[in-house]
Every structure is written in C-alpha cells, then in structure tokens.
Amino acid sequence: MKSKEIKELMSAMKQNGIARLKWKRGWNSIVLEQEIIKNEVMSSDTSYNKKNQSISNQEPNGRIEQVTVSKQDISFENIPEKDDNSGNLHLIKSPLIGTYYEASEPEAAPFVKVNDIVNVGDTLCIVEAMKSMNEIKADVSGTIVEIVGENGKLIEYDAVLFKIKV
C-alpha cells in the first residue's frame, strides 16, 4: 500500500468521524486508529445523537445534512465472531506461517475430508515452513465441518485451517 493511499484513508476517517479502520488486501493489511473528540469538532449548528450514531449538521445555506453510521458501514470485511448454527464449533488455527498441504505426498489421499470424524492427536494437515514439515494435529475430538486451508497455498500465522464440531 502506498503512502498516498494511507493518507487518503486517514483523511476519509477524519472526515467521516471513523475512530478505527481495518483494511486488508491480499497479504497486506493495515489498522488505523484515531481519537475523536466530538465537542471540539462540532460547531453550534451541529448535533450528535449517540444512541442512533447519527450526526446532523445545519449548513449556513439552511440545508440540513444528516449522516447515520453503523458498524457495518465502516467495516471493509464482514467477519462473524461466531458461527450462528454451531454452539460447539472449535477452530484449528495455524501455529506458524507456511505452505498448507492436505496430504503427505502430492498423489496421496488427504489426511481428512469434510464430515470425517477426528480424535485428539489425529493429523489434519502439514504446514511447511523453511523446508520443515510440521504436522498439525487435532486438539479436540469431533467432526470436520469445514476445511478452510487450500492445498499448496500460503497461510498466515493464526489463520483458521479447520472448523470442527465438538
């Protein structure tokens, strides 16, 4: 990301009263934060309704402008904190950065597939980092609901690899 783009994001945050912004494109991500002091920013013709998260401003020409902002409006990605249909969903995350492999060899069957039942200690995948093959093992028993990792693709530290229903 170029410094010009960062400055544009910062300017947009200031103009729209956004306190925190998380932006991600591919492997690049940035988090921008600013302290917003509403009393100093608003003139006597401006009112702020905290309950509805809206700002009204009466301009000198008599036109009234109202802006309503919700959390979804300022988020560039909609990441649910919890899966709605699962009370007991366990996430297996990558302990390191590397390349994700679903099998021990290119022609071999994958270690696990969706709907497979796994036990504690079962190998789920391999993450290669610096020519070292690291087996990722299940730390719970359950059923594989989703395989998030893609074979042969780079994964980040703490990236979700599997979702297991316990």
Legacy VTK file of the C-alpha trace (Angstrom):
# vtk DataFile Version 3.0
C-alpha trace
ASCII
DATASET POLYDATA
POINTS 166 float
0.000 0.000 0.000
1.385 3.373 -0.990
1.659 6.273 1.431
-0.794 8.254 -0.741
-3.462 5.565 -0.229
-2.827 5.562 3.526
-3.177 9.354 3.635
-6.454 9.108 1.695
-7.788 6.530 4.175
-6.740 8.732 7.089
-8.440 11.744 5.509
-11.651 9.758 4.904
-11.599 8.568 8.526
-11.236 12.137 9.806
-13.960 13.495 7.507
-16.425 10.735 8.447
-15.612 10.525 12.157
-14.381 6.945 11.996
-12.297 6.011 15.040
-10.863 2.657 13.880
-10.389 1.211 10.419
-9.077 -2.233 9.486
-8.172 -2.668 5.819
-6.909 -5.828 4.126
-5.971 -6.624 0.531
-4.284 -9.973 -0.144
-1.383 -10.410 2.282
-1.289 -6.712 3.140
-3.305 -5.275 5.997
-3.366 -2.061 7.969
-5.173 -0.846 11.080
-5.644 2.883 11.528
-6.950 4.429 14.737
-7.661 7.975 15.780
-9.116 9.640 18.831
-12.294 11.516 18.067
-13.218 14.449 20.287
-16.739 15.307 19.233
-17.170 18.528 21.243
-14.198 20.231 19.578
-15.112 19.118 16.061
-18.757 20.211 16.035
-19.972 23.761 15.736
-23.031 25.146 17.476
-25.132 24.187 14.434
-24.110 20.525 14.682
-25.797 17.954 16.911
-24.756 14.388 17.696
-27.152 11.630 18.653
-25.085 8.903 20.351
-27.959 6.394 20.605
-28.607 6.338 16.838
-24.966 7.008 15.866
-26.025 9.916 13.668
-24.658 13.373 13.107
-26.818 16.281 11.933
-25.309 19.466 10.607
-27.127 22.627 9.521
-25.068 24.398 6.903
-25.056 28.208 6.505
-27.316 27.959 3.429
-30.047 26.374 5.604
-29.632 22.863 4.199
-29.633 20.151 6.876
-27.347 17.203 6.299
-27.654 14.045 8.395
-25.264 11.119 8.290
-26.009 7.832 10.031
-23.149 5.378 10.512
-23.381 1.788 11.664
-20.560 -0.626 12.422
-21.212 -2.483 9.151
-20.921 0.750 7.150
-17.327 1.314 8.229
-16.125 -2.267 8.035
-14.344 -3.416 4.897
-14.852 -7.039 5.766
-17.786 -8.690 7.489
-16.285 -11.320 9.749
-18.778 -13.062 12.053
-17.441 -13.556 15.553
-19.325 -16.787 15.982
-20.910 -19.309 13.627
-24.694 -18.945 14.007
-25.584 -22.632 13.653
-22.962 -24.072 15.973
-22.713 -23.747 19.691
-19.720 -26.092 19.859
-17.566 -25.117 16.888
-13.809 -25.395 17.501
-11.293 -23.659 15.246
-7.924 -25.207 14.423
-5.509 -22.365 13.630
-2.058 -22.378 12.090
0.724 -22.059 14.666
3.096 -20.640 12.023
3.395 -19.055 8.581
3.972 -21.542 5.792
2.522 -23.586 2.957
-0.558 -25.692 3.675
-0.634 -29.306 2.445
-3.659 -31.575 2.807
-1.680 -34.804 2.274
1.788 -36.197 2.969
2.542 -36.529 -0.779
1.068 -34.916 -3.908
-0.606 -38.156 -5.058
-1.704 -39.331 -1.573
-5.233 -39.035 -0.191
-5.859 -36.028 2.076
-5.462 -36.563 5.816
-9.102 -35.519 6.407
-12.205 -34.547 4.437
-15.371 -32.668 5.402
-17.645 -34.825 7.623
-14.721 -37.014 8.766
-14.663 -37.814 12.472
-11.331 -36.973 14.105
-9.849 -37.741 17.510
-7.341 -35.843 19.610
-3.890 -36.325 18.075
-5.060 -37.161 14.539
-3.009 -35.426 11.830
-5.147 -32.916 9.932
-2.605 -31.365 7.569
1.026 -30.348 7.146
2.397 -26.811 7.194
5.794 -26.429 5.541
7.964 -23.655 6.909
11.606 -23.238 5.860
11.781 -26.781 4.413
10.472 -28.232 7.684
7.234 -30.239 7.553
5.062 -29.561 10.621
2.098 -31.838 11.272
-0.986 -30.029 12.547
-2.884 -32.343 14.868
-6.406 -32.193 16.236
-6.590 -30.916 19.791
-10.263 -31.961 20.135
-12.422 -34.856 19.010
-15.275 -34.101 16.648
-16.465 -33.849 13.052
-14.766 -31.747 10.377
-17.330 -29.123 9.330
-15.140 -27.027 7.030
-11.617 -27.138 5.648
-10.520 -23.535 5.239
-6.898 -24.112 4.137
-6.191 -24.573 0.434
-3.658 -27.170 -0.711
-0.338 -25.658 -1.757
-1.313 -22.119 -0.697
0.474 -19.867 1.767
-1.167 -19.422 5.145
-0.606 -16.814 7.802
0.108 -17.286 11.480
-3.139 -17.848 13.419
-5.159 -18.387 10.204
-8.123 -20.748 10.618
-7.393 -24.084 8.933
-10.310 -26.261 10.100
-13.672 -25.910 11.787
-14.574 -28.900 13.956
-17.963 -29.556 15.535
-17.305 -30.978 19.009
LINES 1 167
166 0 1 2 3 4 5 6 7 8 9 10 11 12 13 14 15 16 17 18 19 20 21 22 23 24 25 26 27 28 29 30 31 32 33 34 35 36 37 38 39 40 41 42 43 44 45 46 47 48 49 50 51 52 53 54 55 56 57 58 59 60 61 62 63 64 65 66 67 68 69 70 71 72 73 74 75 76 77 78 79 80 81 82 83 84 85 86 87 88 89 90 91 92 93 94 95 96 97 98 99 100 101 102 103 104 105 106 107 108 109 110 111 112 113 114 115 116 117 118 119 120 121 122 123 124 125 126 127 128 129 130 131 132 133 134 135 136 137 138 139 140 141 142 143 144 145 146 147 148 149 150 151 152 153 154 155 156 157 158 159 160 161 162 163 164 165
